């Protein structure tokens, strides 16, 4: 997978980048806002 080689075994695998930590953004007023993004990617 890391080398870019594909086979039938890895053809339909979807990898998501996840973080086990709680990610938040603190604004100037001190409010903590959850920050969680999943980058969606379609292969055509």
C-alpha positions as CSV (number, residue, x, y, z in Angstrom):
1,X,0.0,0.0,0.0
2,X,2.8,2.5,0.9
3,X,4.7,1.8,-2.3
4,X,1.6,2.4,-4.5
5,X,1.5,-1.2,-5.8
6,X,-2.0,-2.6,-6.1
7,X,-3.4,-6.1,-6.0
8,X,-6.8,-7.7,-5.6
9,X,-6.3,-7.9,-1.9
10,X,-5.8,-4.1,-1.5
11,X,-8.1,-2.9,-4.3
12,X,-11.1,-2.1,-2.2
13,X,-9.4,-0.8,1.0
14,X,-10.2,2.6,2.2
15,X,-7.7,4.2,4.5
16,X,-8.6,7.0,6.9
17,X,-6.1,9.2,8.7
18,X,-7.3,9.3,12.3
19,X,-5.8,10.8,15.5
20,X,-6.4,9.2,18.9
21,X,-6.1,12.6,20.6
22,X,-8.9,15.1,21.0
23,X,-8.2,17.9,18.6
24,X,-9.6,21.3,19.4
25,X,-9.1,24.9,18.4
26,X,-9.1,27.7,21.1
27,X,-10.5,31.0,19.9
28,X,-9.4,34.4,21.2
29,X,-12.3,34.5,23.6
30,X,-11.2,31.2,25.1
31,X,-13.9,29.0,23.6
32,X,-12.7,25.5,22.7
33,X,-14.1,24.3,19.3
34,X,-13.8,20.7,18.2
35,X,-11.7,20.3,15.1
36,X,-12.1,17.1,13.2
37,X,-11.7,16.8,9.5
38,X,-11.9,13.8,7.3
39,X,-10.5,14.5,3.8
40,X,-12.6,12.6,1.4
41,X,-11.0,11.3,-1.8
42,X,-12.5,9.7,-4.8
43,X,-10.3,7.7,-7.2
44,X,-11.6,7.7,-10.8
